[in-house]
């Protein structure tokens, strides 16, 4: 997941409007995305455990 965030950030720096944003803004947005993906992954894992144990 961290690799995905890093790859998207690198792609944004090379190709997108992120190249025009300050590095601090880019790093902050990348951190927010990483946290969001982490929370999503945790919720998905917990949801699967609940469904599996109920069957």
C-alpha positions as CSV (number, residue, x, y, z in Angstrom):
1,X,0.0,0.0,0.0
2,X,2.8,2.4,0.8
3,X,4.3,1.5,-2.6
4,X,1.1,2.4,-4.3
5,X,1.0,5.8,-2.6
6,X,4.7,6.4,-3.4
7,X,4.1,5.4,-7.1
8,X,1.0,7.7,-7.4
9,X,3.0,10.6,-5.8
10,X,5.9,10.0,-8.2
11,X,3.5,9.9,-11.1
12,X,1.9,13.1,-10.0
13,X,5.2,14.8,-9.6
14,X,6.3,13.7,-13.1
15,X,3.1,14.2,-15.0
16,X,0.5,16.2,-13.1
17,X,-0.3,19.4,-11.4
18,X,1.5,18.2,-8.3
19,X,4.7,19.4,-9.9
20,X,3.4,22.9,-9.4
21,X,2.4,22.5,-5.8
22,X,5.0,23.0,-3.0
23,X,6.6,19.8,-1.7
24,X,5.0,20.2,1.8
25,X,1.5,20.2,0.3
26,X,2.4,17.2,-1.9
27,X,3.8,15.3,1.1
28,X,0.7,16.2,3.3
29,X,-1.7,15.0,0.6
30,X,0.3,11.8,0.2
31,X,0.2,11.2,3.9
32,X,-3.6,11.8,4.0
33,X,-4.1,9.3,1.2
34,X,-1.9,6.8,3.0
35,X,-3.9,7.1,6.2
36,X,-7.2,6.9,4.3
37,X,-6.0,3.7,2.5
38,X,-4.8,2.2,5.8
39,X,-8.2,2.9,7.5
40,X,-9.9,1.4,4.5
41,X,-7.8,-1.8,4.6
42,X,-8.4,-2.2,8.4
43,X,-12.1,-1.8,7.9
44,X,-12.2,-4.3,5.1
45,X,-10.2,-6.9,7.0
46,X,-12.5,-6.5,10.0
47,X,-15.6,-6.8,7.8
48,X,-14.3,-10.0,6.3
49,X,-13.6,-11.5,9.7
50,X,-17.1,-10.7,10.8
51,X,-18.7,-12.3,7.8
52,X,-16.5,-15.4,7.9
53,X,-17.1,-16.0,11.6
54,X,-20.9,-15.6,11.2
55,X,-21.1,-18.4,8.5
